[in-house]
């Protein structure tokens, strides 16, 4: 019996995770970059621009709601207290409760990140795009994968001046049902 040994460089998992490129954009609307969505969303002071909402009356942060052209996907852009108007530091994409979103319609068939992350993709496809630097959690019938960046030297954190970045991907029946990504509120 012959044993063959191969030497492979050891790469610490946290080093690989530090190199991970965060998804910060949905259909050209970039979080943490003031006004990047203006050409797509319109001006925040236009009559048809969505009014800020919150999950609980008077709660912070607030969000504005948009939808795909058929209303079957919803984009929530989150505005942190004290942030510049039309500067969004987090976002969420999901299927709306009740089937169609009341949000302002945008000219997209689907919401997708710059890395091609979109609702309906498989967990395997997401991991192939982003790598294995995540934590996994079960919540009822959902599997949650969370990617987090807290290294101040990471380009996304340096650019935004925020303390951390987190992206959570929720899978139901093996398919992406919701994702939320953004910078941690300071």
N, C-alpha and C positions, 0 to 999 in steps of 0.2 A: 504494500500500500504506500503510495506516495502522496505526501501532503504538499500542496502548493500554497505558499503564502504570498499574498499581494499586499503591498503597503499602499494605503490610501491616506491622503491627508485627512486629519480629523478637522471637521468644521463644527464649531460649537453652534448649537441650534439658535442661541440668542444672536450670534453674529449673522446668521442667515436671515433671521427675522428683522434685524436692523436694516437690511438691504431691501426689504419688502417695499414695493411701491404702492402707496395707498391710493385707493379709488377716491377721487375728490370731485368728480364731474358727472352729471347726468345730462345727456343730450346737449352738451355745451354750456350748461349752467354750473359754474364752478363754485364750490363752497370756500369760504375764507378769502374770497377775492371780490371786493366791492364792485358792484355794477356789471359783473361778467354776464349775467343773464338778461340784461336790459333789452338787447336786440331780440331776444326770444320771448321774454315775458311782458315786455312793455314797461312803461314808466310806473313807478309805485304810486304816483299821484293821479294816474289816469282814472276816469270814472269806472272802467270795467276791470280794474285791477282788484284782486280779491282783498277783502278786509281781513286783518289779523284775527285769528281765533286761538283758543286754548282748549285743552282737554277738560279743564275745570274753569268756571267763570273767574276772571281776574287773575288766573295763575300765569306765571312766567316759566319758561319762555313761551312766546307765541309762535304761530306758524301761519303761512298762507298756503292755500290749497289749489292745485292745478290737476288737470286730468288729460289723458290721451284723447285723441279726437273722437273716439267712441265712448269715452268715459269709463272704460273697464279697468283702467289702471289709474292710481292716484299718486301724485307727488306732493309731499308736504315739505316746504322749505322753512326751516326753523330760524327764528330771529332771536338772538340773546339780548337780555336787557342791557342797554347802554351801547349796543352796536350801532354802526352807521346804518341809516335807512337803506334798504335793498342790499344789505350785506347779510348773507345767510351762512351760518357756521355748521349747520347739520341739515340732513335731509332724510326723508323716509319715502320708500316706494312700496306700495301694497295694492291689493285688490280692495276696492271700497266695500264697506258694509252696505248691504241692500242692492248690490249689483252694479250700480252706476254712481259715479262721483258727481257731486254738485259743484266741483271745482271748475275754474275757468279752463276751457278746452284749449289745448295746444296742438299744433299740426303734426303730431307724432303718432304712429301706430302703436309704439311701445316705448317705455322708458328704459334706457340702458346707460351704463357707465362707460367711460373711455376704455375700460378693459373688457367691454362687451358683457358685463354682468347684467342679467335681466331676469324678470320673473319667469318661472317655468323651467329654468335650467336645472340640471341635476347637481347634486352635491359633489359628485365626482368631477364634473366639468368646472365647478367653482374652485375646487382644490387644485385642479390642473392649472388654472389661471393664477391663483394667488399663493399656492404653496401650502405647507403643512404647519405654519406658525400660528395655530389657533387654539382656542380652548373650546371644548364641546360640552354642551349641557342639554339635558332633556327637560322640557316643560310640557307636561301632559303628553299630547301626541305630536309635539313639535320637537325637532332637533335644532339647537341653536349653535352656530359656529361664530366665535367672536375673535376678531383680529384686533390687536391693540399695539399702538406705538406710544412709548413714553420717553424715548431717547431724544433729548433736547437737540442733538446734532442731526436728527433726521431732517431731510430737506422740507418735508411737508410742515413740520413744526417750526422750523426756522422761518419759513416763508410766512406762516400765519401768526407767529408769535403766541400760539396757544400752548397749554401745558401737555396735552395728550390728544391722541386721535383714536377713535374706536369705530369698528364696523361690525355689525351683527347681522348675520344671515339666518333667516328662519325657514326651515324646510318642513313641509308637510307632505306625507306620502312620497317622499323622495324628491320632491320638486321645490324650488325656491318660491316661497309664498309671500315673503316680505324681506326687505333689507333696509337698514338704517345705518347711516355713516355720518361721521362728523367729528368736529373738535370738541373736546371736553370744555364745558363752561368754566371760565376762570373764577 
